[in-house]
Amino acid sequence: MSESSLAELLRSRGLRLTAQRQLVLQAVMELGHATPEQVHTAVREVAAGVNITTIYRTLELLERLGLVTHTHLSHGSPTYHAAGENQHVHLVCRECGAIDEIDPELLRPLADRLAAQRGFQVDIGHVALFGVCGQCENGEGK
């Protein structure tokens, strides 16, 4: 998203574009999948005075604006990525921590069945499956 588009979106919501907001969005887009702590590290390389509380608040705002989304890939902090990306299911290796992605359509039959039988709508963009990747399974990981 360009700086002018971000500024326009924020103004339409009665907000202004700050350097911190721009830096946080840029860090999420560059990092791909990033925890608030990883975003904080990236932002501090450019603006040393930005604290972790500002990062959390800014990520929450950017999510409300529909610019980023998050999922929980571990028991720790949520992981954020740009909302403009195609939805995907995360595959998380418990051994090496690698994160891979698969097409959410692979889960469509399960999501449809849950909707029909339970009235439950799966938010596929927030799904993370945990297991062991092929490299770790074959003893090649770490």
Contacts in CASP RR format, 6 or more apart in sequence:
PFRMAT RR
TARGET T0000
AUTHOR 0000-0000-0000
METHOD contacts of the structure
MODEL  1
MSESSLAELLRSRGLRLTAQRQLVLQAVMELGHATPEQVHTAVREVAAGV
NITTIYRTLELLERLGLVTHTHLSHGSPTYHAAGENQHVHLVCRECGAID
EIDPELLRPLADRLAAQRGFQVDIGHVALFGVCGQCENGEGK
1 9 0 8 1.000
1 25 0 8 1.000
1 29 0 8 1.000
1 67 0 8 1.000
3 17 0 8 1.000
3 22 0 8 1.000
6 17 0 8 1.000
6 21 0 8 1.000
6 22 0 8 1.000
6 25 0 8 1.000
6 67 0 8 1.000
7 16 0 8 1.000
7 17 0 8 1.000
9 65 0 8 1.000
9 67 0 8 1.000
10 16 0 8 1.000
10 17 0 8 1.000
10 21 0 8 1.000
10 65 0 8 1.000
11 17 0 8 1.000
13 65 0 8 1.000
15 61 0 8 1.000
19 47 0 8 1.000
20 43 0 8 1.000
20 47 0 8 1.000
20 50 0 8 1.000
20 54 0 8 1.000
20 58 0 8 1.000
21 58 0 8 1.000
21 61 0 8 1.000
21 62 0 8 1.000
23 43 0 8 1.000
23 46 0 8 1.000
23 47 0 8 1.000
23 50 0 8 1.000
24 39 0 8 1.000
24 43 0 8 1.000
24 55 0 8 1.000
24 58 0 8 1.000
24 59 0 8 1.000
24 62 0 8 1.000
25 62 0 8 1.000
25 67 0 8 1.000
25 68 0 8 1.000
27 34 0 8 1.000
27 39 0 8 1.000
27 42 0 8 1.000
27 43 0 8 1.000
28 34 0 8 1.000
28 39 0 8 1.000
28 59 0 8 1.000
28 62 0 8 1.000
28 68 0 8 1.000
28 80 0 8 1.000
28 81 0 8 1.000
28 82 0 8 1.000
29 82 0 8 1.000
30 42 0 8 1.000
31 38 0 8 1.000
31 39 0 8 1.000
31 42 0 8 1.000
32 81 0 8 1.000
32 82 0 8 1.000
33 73 0 8 1.000
33 79 0 8 1.000
33 80 0 8 1.000
33 81 0 8 1.000
33 90 0 8 1.000
33 99 0 8 1.000
34 42 0 8 1.000
34 79 0 8 1.000
34 80 0 8 1.000
34 81 0 8 1.000
35 76 0 8 1.000
35 77 0 8 1.000
35 78 0 8 1.000
35 79 0 8 1.000
35 80 0 8 1.000
36 52 0 8 1.000
36 55 0 8 1.000
36 56 0 8 1.000
36 59 0 8 1.000
36 77 0 8 1.000
36 78 0 8 1.000
36 80 0 8 1.000
37 52 0 8 1.000
37 77 0 8 1.000
39 55 0 8 1.000
39 59 0 8 1.000
39 80 0 8 1.000
40 50 0 8 1.000
40 51 0 8 1.000
40 52 0 8 1.000
40 55 0 8 1.000
43 50 0 8 1.000
43 55 0 8 1.000
44 50 0 8 1.000
59 68 0 8 1.000
59 70 0 8 1.000
59 80 0 8 1.000
62 68 0 8 1.000
63 69 0 8 1.000
63 70 0 8 1.000
63 80 0 8 1.000
63 83 0 8 1.000
66 83 0 8 1.000
67 82 0 8 1.000
67 83 0 8 1.000
68 80 0 8 1.000
68 81 0 8 1.000
68 82 0 8 1.000
68 83 0 8 1.000
69 80 0 8 1.000
69 81 0 8 1.000
69 82 0 8 1.000
69 83 0 8 1.000
69 125 0 8 1.000
69 126 0 8 1.000
70 78 0 8 1.000
70 79 0 8 1.000
70 80 0 8 1.000
70 81 0 8 1.000
70 126 0 8 1.000
71 78 0 8 1.000
71 79 0 8 1.000
71 81 0 8 1.000
71 90 0 8 1.000
71 125 0 8 1.000
71 126 0 8 1.000
71 127 0 8 1.000
71 128 0 8 1.000
72 78 0 8 1.000
72 79 0 8 1.000
72 126 0 8 1.000
72 128 0 8 1.000
73 79 0 8 1.000
73 90 0 8 1.000
73 92 0 8 1.000
73 99 0 8 1.000
73 128 0 8 1.000
74 92 0 8 1.000
79 90 0 8 1.000
79 99 0 8 1.000
87 104 0 8 1.000
87 124 0 8 1.000
87 125 0 8 1.000
88 101 0 8 1.000
88 102 0 8 1.000
88 103 0 8 1.000
88 104 0 8 1.000
88 125 0 8 1.000
89 101 0 8 1.000
89 102 0 8 1.000
89 103 0 8 1.000
89 104 0 8 1.000
89 106 0 8 1.000
89 107 0 8 1.000
89 124 0 8 1.000
89 125 0 8 1.000
89 127 0 8 1.000
89 128 0 8 1.000
89 129 0 8 1.000
90 99 0 8 1.000
90 100 0 8 1.000
90 101 0 8 1.000
90 127 0 8 1.000
90 128 0 8 1.000
90 129 0 8 1.000
91 99 0 8 1.000
91 100 0 8 1.000
91 101 0 8 1.000
91 102 0 8 1.000
91 128 0 8 1.000
91 129 0 8 1.000
91 131 0 8 1.000
91 133 0 8 1.000
92 98 0 8 1.000
92 99 0 8 1.000
92 128 0 8 1.000
92 129 0 8 1.000
92 130 0 8 1.000
92 131 0 8 1.000
93 99 0 8 1.000
93 100 0 8 1.000
93 131 0 8 1.000
93 132 0 8 1.000
93 133 0 8 1.000
93 136 0 8 1.000
94 130 0 8 1.000
94 131 0 8 1.000
94 132 0 8 1.000
95 132 0 8 1.000
95 133 0 8 1.000
95 136 0 8 1.000
95 141 0 8 1.000
95 142 0 8 1.000
96 133 0 8 1.000
96 135 0 8 1.000
96 136 0 8 1.000
96 141 0 8 1.000
96 142 0 8 1.000
98 133 0 8 1.000
98 135 0 8 1.000
100 133 0 8 1.000
104 124 0 8 1.000
104 125 0 8 1.000
104 127 0 8 1.000
107 122 0 8 1.000
107 124 0 8 1.000
107 127 0 8 1.000
108 124 0 8 1.000
110 122 0 8 1.000
111 121 0 8 1.000
111 122 0 8 1.000
111 124 0 8 1.000
114 120 0 8 1.000
114 121 0 8 1.000
114 122 0 8 1.000
115 121 0 8 1.000
115 122 0 8 1.000
133 141 0 8 1.000
134 140 0 8 1.000
135 141 0 8 1.000
136 142 0 8 1.000
END
